[in-house]
Amino acid sequence: MIRDLVKGAPVSLEPSDICIIGAGAAGIVLAIELGRQGKRVTLLEGGGPEVEQDSQDPYRSEIAGLNHNGVHIGRFRSNGGSTTRWGGQILELDELDFEHRPWIAGSGWPIAKQHLRPFYQRAIELAGLSQATLDDTRVWQEIGLPVPEFPEFETFFSRWCPETNFARLHGKTLEENQQITVWLHANALSPVLEGQRICGVRCKTLTGVEHTFYADQFVWCMGGIESSRFFLQPELAAMPWHRSGLLGRHFQDHIIASAARIEPINASRFHAAFDNVFSRGYKYQPKIRLDRSQQEKHGTLNVAGLIFFNSDSDIVGGEIKATAKKLLRGRGKEISRQELLHMFRNSPLLARQSWRYTFAHRAYVPHDARIELGIHCEQPPEGASSITLAETRDQLGMLRTRIDWHVSDLEIASIRTCVDLAAQSLQKIANVIPDPDLIHPDRFRAKCGDGYHHMGGMRMSVSPDKGVVDLDLKLHGIENGYICSAAVFPTSGFSNPTHTVLALSVRLADHLSQ
């Protein structure tokens, strides 16, 4: 059932079993899993059914360090959260990301990857990928090609969700499941505490309607940045989660950079290895990662490479693909007359895309495409980046976020090592020409972008002096308050964080149900 706080507060004050704050990927998956297990769930969302300009205001932040795009254009306050705008890429963290690496200070999680394996599997279903091929070798077999092999690197695929918007993917369940009530425009202001227990959460709409929601358990699924901002508010300064001094510290994002130009020598082998794969209705993106021995040998962070194909026809190609997808998924009512005309005017390009997709099971790459080696690199677990509070307040009266984002020489060195080794490993099929600024850290730092992957700031830890939440994601020192977002990641690897957040959501649902 979906309701709107703007239209009136609930009459009953009866507490639910679990109150979830934030209806993004984590909140929706957690609510569905808890509803399946018979729990009465209240799911609070600060935005509306779609992205609204007014609802985005609390995300307006100050930037103190390097430019950080994701703080403003990578977060969306609406039913579905950032899944209403993301690409839908799913990828597990590496085994190595959970381990302590002697050459990386502060690395490792307090749990091993094996503890998340069954939850990763259940998260696949909840992401709409239950019929996708999960074994990389089998994907290559499905398209009749051998697994590409490159010295010093491992090849792998990321997978892409067919339906990226979780509010749409799980819309029927959210509307019809009597165990779940979604409240829109319910902006959380503060917890109501009784000693070490949370009994309620105060909410307010931008129109001034206020209400306190009560529950036995509370879970904040507000995203990697907003989670820290909420608990950093000055009226909560004496709370137990502040004792470690780590709240908001060691913020991490993924460095994304175009680090080299590529000129294929053997075009057929190059495209066979790196063009996106489409098999049985699912998209798979080939990538390479620096193997464990090379990371240890060169003292690098975890880093991976992918191929960027850039063409003057990309915008047109993307537009007609988007229209075609709506038609194939039975969403023709969403297509405007202008979109249809645009698609038919560019029918030759659509025909080339369709032929490549249907018969080769690969993405179409225009002949004029500029080819670049893109890099995804993790940031140090104990880096200098941080989330603090600005002095200005949003429309709801909460202090705004201040992001101080840094890229250290270690990230630049890791990227440079990856590019140098890629030039050696790919030499039989392509020339890899490194960006000349890679040998000048300050110059290349200015070319590094953030991946809109907001992690860290509320680190998971065994003891309260080492982090903010425990191994069950419960706030240290609080009996019934939990955090489920990438803010709890101790280390971030290079993988897109959403799949790991979903796995943590499923794991937390089981814990709360017990």
N, C-alpha and C positions, 0 to 999 in steps of 0.2 A: 504494500500500500504506500503510495507517494502523496504526501501532503505538503502544504506550504505555510510556514510560520507567518508570512506576511498577511495571509488571509485569516489568521486567528490562532491562538495558542490552544494546545490540548486542554480539555476540561479535566480529565483525570490526572492525578498526581501519582498514580500507582507506579512504582519503579519497574523498569524492565530488568531482565537478567543481565544484559550487557548493553552498554551505550558506546557506540563507535562514533568518533568525531572525524569526519572527512570521508566523502564518497568518491574517492579516486579508485585506482586499481586495487590497492590494499584493502580499503574499507569495504568495497563491494564484495570482493572475494571472501573476506572474513565474515561479513554478514550472511552471505549465502551458505557458507560452511556451517556457521552456528545455527542458522535457521533449519538446515537439514538435520541437525542434531537435536532439534526440539527446543532450542533456546529462544526466548522472546527478546528481540533485538530492536533497538532504536538506532537508526543511522542518521547522523546530523551532517548536513552539507551547507556551507556558507553561501554558495551561489545558487543559481536557479537551474531550470531544466536545460538551458543552453548558456553559453558564455555571454555574460553581460558586462558592459563597460564599468558600471558602478560597482559591481561585485569584485572587479579586479583591483579596485583602489587599495585595499590593504596590502597588496603585493608590491606596491611602489616602494622602492628601497634606495638607500644611499650606497654608492660604490666608493670604497676607499683605496683599494689596490688596483690590480689590472682590470681592464674592462671585462665585465662578466655579463654576457647577453642573457643567459638562462634565468637570471633572477627576475627579469621582466617579461621575456617572451617565451619562457619555457615552463611557466606555471599557469594553471587555469582553474579558476574557482567556479565549478559548476558540477552538476550531476555527471559523474564520469571522470572528473578532474582532468589531469593532463592526458588521459587516454583519448580525449576528444580531439587532440591535436598531434599526438605522437605518431611515429612511423610504424610501431607495432613489432619491433625487433626483440626476439627472445633468445637469451643465451645464459647458460649457467656460469657461475664463477669457476675458475680452475681449481683443481685439488690443491695446487701450490698456494693459492690465495688464502687458504685456511691455515696454512702451516707457518711456523716461525722460520724466516729466512735469515740466517746469520748476517748476511750482507745488507739487510734492510731493517733499520731500527724500528721497533714497535710493530713489526709485521705479525700476522697471524690472528686467528679468531680463537675464542675460548671453547669453541666446538669444532669438531672435524666435519669435513664435507659429508662423510658417510651418514651423519645424523640428519642431513637435509635431503638425502637421495629420495626417500619415499615421498617427501613433500614436493620436491621438484616434479616428480611424476604426476602427482595429483594436480599440481599447478598447470601442467600442460593442458589437461582437460579443461580447466577453468579459463584458460586463455584461448580456447577454441581450436586447439591443435591436436585433439585426441587421435585423429586419423593421419597425422603427419608422420613421416619416416624419421625416427629419432636416432638411428645409427648412420653416421656419415658415410661409411663405406657402402651401405645399401643405397644411399642417394646416388652415388656415382654409378652403381650397378643399374639403377633404374633408367639412367640415360645412356647406358652402354659405354661408359668411359672408365679407365683406370684411375685410381686415386693419384693425383699429382704429388710428386715427391721433390722436395727441395732441401739441400743440406742446411743444417742449423735451424730449420724451421719445421713446425708441424702445421699441416693443413686442416681446416675445420670449416663447418658451416654455422652461421646463425640462421634462425628460422623467423618467419614473419607471420604475424596473426592475420588471417583473412578478414576478420572484423576487428578493427582496432579500438572502437569506442565501447568500453565496458558497460556504459549505461544502456547502449543499444543491444550489446551482446547478451546481457543479463536482464534486459528491461522487463520481460514477461514475469520473471521470478520476483523482481523487486516490486512489481505492481500487484501480483496475485498471491504471493506467499503471506498468509495471515500471521506468521511469526515475525515478519519484518515490517517496520514502519520507517519510511524515509521522510525526514523533515528538511525541506529546502529553505534557503535564506536564513538558516539557523547558525549564525556566526558565534562560535565559542569565544567567550571572554575570559573566563577563569574557572578553576575547579572550586567546589565548595568542600572544605576539608573539616573533618572531625578527628583531631589527633593525627594519626598516621593513616587514616582512611578517607577516601573520597566518597562523598555521598551524593554529589550532584555536580552538574556543570551549567554555569550561567551562560545564556545565549541571548543574542539580540539581532534584530533585523536592521537594515539601513534605514527603515521607515520608523524605527523606534519601538517595535513590539519586543517585549522582553519575556523570557520564560526560563525556568530552571528545570532541567531534565534530570530525573533520579534513576539510579540503577545500582545493581550489586557490584558490577565490574565496569571499568572504563578503559577504552583503548583509543589512543590518539593516532590516527592515520593521516596526518596533515601534510605529509611530504617532508623531504630532507631539510629544507630551509625553515618552513613554517613551524615544524615541531620545536626546533630550538628557540625560535622567536617567542612562541607561546609560553614556554617554561622559563624564559629569561626575564619576563616582565617583572618590574621592581617589587610589586606586592607579593611575589613568590620568592623573594631573595633569601628568606630564612629556611626554605624547604630543604629536606635531606638530599635531593638530587643535585644541590649546589656544592656539596661538601668536597667532592673530588677536584673542583675547580676546572673540570673538563667540559662543562656544558657550553656548547658553541665553539669549542676549540677543535683544531685539526679537521676543519671542513675540507672536503675533497670533491673534485669534479674530474672528469676525464679530459685530458689534453687531446684535442683533435686538430691535426695539422696536415696540410699537404706538404710533404717533405722531399719529394723528388719527382722529376719528370721521367716518363717511361717511353721508350721507343722500341716497339716489338721488332725482333729479328725474325722470329718464326711466328707469324700472326695466328696461324691456325692453332698451334700449341698454346700460345699465350691466351687466346680467347677461350679455348677449351678448359683452361685451368681457372679463369677468373670471371667469366661472364656469369651473371646470376642464373640460377637454375629454377625451372618451374616443373614440378612433377606432381601429378595427381591432385592438382588444384592448390598446391602450396609453393611458396617462394622460399628459396634457400640462397644465402649469400656466401660465396667462397672467401675465405680469409687465411692468412698465415700468422702464426705466433712464434716468437722467439722461444726455442725450447729451453727446458729447465737448465741443462748443462751450460748453455750459452749465457743465460741470465746470471748464473753463479760465477762463471768464468770472468765475465765482464762487469759484474757488480751492478746490473741494471734492474730497474723496476720491471714489472710485467708489462709487455708491450706487444702490440699486434699490428699487422698491416692489412690494408684492403685497397682495392683499386677504385679510383675515381675516374669515371668517364664523363667528360664535360663537352657538350656540343651546343651550337647555336640553336639547334632544334629541340633542346631539352624541354623548354617551357611548353611548346606546342605538343610535344610527345606526351608529356605528363598530363596535360589537360585532356587530350583525347583518350588516354588510358583511364583516367578517372571517370569519364563519361561512360566508357565501355564497361567498366566494372559495375557501375550502377545498373546498367542494363542487364548484365549477366546475373546480378544478385536480386533481380526483381524489384529494383527501386526506381523504376522509370518515372514515377510521379515526382521525384526530386530533380529531374533533368529539365532544364529550361529549353525553350525553342532555340535560343542563341547557342547553347551548348551542342545541340543536335546539328545545327547548321555548321558550326565550327568543326565538328567531327567529320561530317560528310565532305567539307571543303578540303580536308586533309586526309581523305580516304587513301591515297597512295602510301602515306606514312603509316596509317593504321594497318594497311595490308601487309607491309613489310614487318611491322611489329607482330602481327597475328601469325604470319608464316613462321617466323623465328620461334615464337612461343609454342605453336601447335606441333611443328614437325621436328624442331631441334631441341625443344624444351629449354630454351635459353632466352635471355633478354636480348633485345635488338640493340646493337651499338652502331650509331651512325658512322659512316666512313670518315667524317671530318672531326670525330671526337678527339679531344685532347686527353691524354692518359696520364694520370698522376698516381703516385704511391701515397695513400693516406695512412696516417698513423693514429692509433688509439693508445694512449699511455696512462697508466695509473699515476696517482700522486703519492708522495711519501705518507705513511700512516701517521707520522708525527710532524707533519708539515706546518708552515707558519700561517696558513689561511684560517680565517675565523668568521664566525657569525656573532655579531654583537648588536646592541640596540642603538638606534639614532636618537636624537633629542626631539624629533617631531612625532606627532601622533596621527593615526589614521582616523577615518570618520567614526570609528567605533570607540576611540579613546585609547587604543593600544599603541605603544611605542613601535615605530617602524623598524625594519631590518637594516642593518649596516653590514655589507659584505666586504671583507678584506681578502681578496683572492690573489695568490702568488703562484708563480711557476719557478721552481728552483733550477739550479744548474744540473741537478741529478736527472730531472725529467729531460732536459735538453740533451744530456750525454746519452741517456737511454734511447732517445729517438735517433740520435746520430749513429749509435752502434747498430740499431735495427736497420737503418738505411744502408750502412756500409756492408753489413752481412747480406742484405737482400740483393745488393748489386753483385755480390759474388755468387749467390745461390741461383739467381735468375739469369745468369750471363748467357746460357745456351738458348734462351728464348727471347730475351729483351735486354736492352741497355738501360740501366737505371742511373740517371744523372742527378746526384744530390743537389738540393737547394744550397747555393753557395753561402747563404747566411747561417747554415748549420754550424760552421766553425766559429761563428760570432754569437755567443749565447744571447746577448742583449738584443741583437737584431732579430734573431729567430724567435725570441720570446714574444716580440710584438706581433708575430704571425700566428701564435698559438691561440686557438679558440677553445671555449668550454663546450662540453658535450650536452649541456642541460641535464646532467646526471648528478643530482645533489646528494652527497653522501657525507657521513660523519657529523660530529657535533654532539651526539648522544651515545657514545661508544658503549657497546656491550662488554661486560667484564664480570669476572668471578666475584670480585670484592668492590665495595663502594668507593674505595680510594683510587681505583683504576678506571672507573667509568661511571656511566649514568644509569644504565639498566642492567639487570642480571641476565642469566642465560635463558630465562623464560620471557625476556623482554619487559619484565616488571621494573618499574622505577625503584631504585635503591631507597629503602627507608619508607616505602609506601606499600600498604597491604594489597591494594586492588586497582592500581593504575598502571597501564602498559603503553608502550610505544611500539608501533609497527610501521616503520618506514626505513628508507635507506640511511637515515640519520644514525641508526644503531651500528652500521658497518664499521668494524675496526680498520679493515683494509678493503680496498675497492677493486683490485685487479683492473682489467681493461674492459670487462664485459658490461653490456648494458644492465643496469641494476634491477630492472622491473621483475625479471623472472625470479631472482633471489628474494625480492620483497614478497612476491606471491607465495613462494615456498614458505617463508617465515609466517605469512598470514595463515596458511593451512595448518602449519605446526602450532601456531598460537590458538587456533580454533579448537584443536584437539585438547590442548592444555586447559583452556577455559571450560570446555565441556566436562572435563573430569572434576 
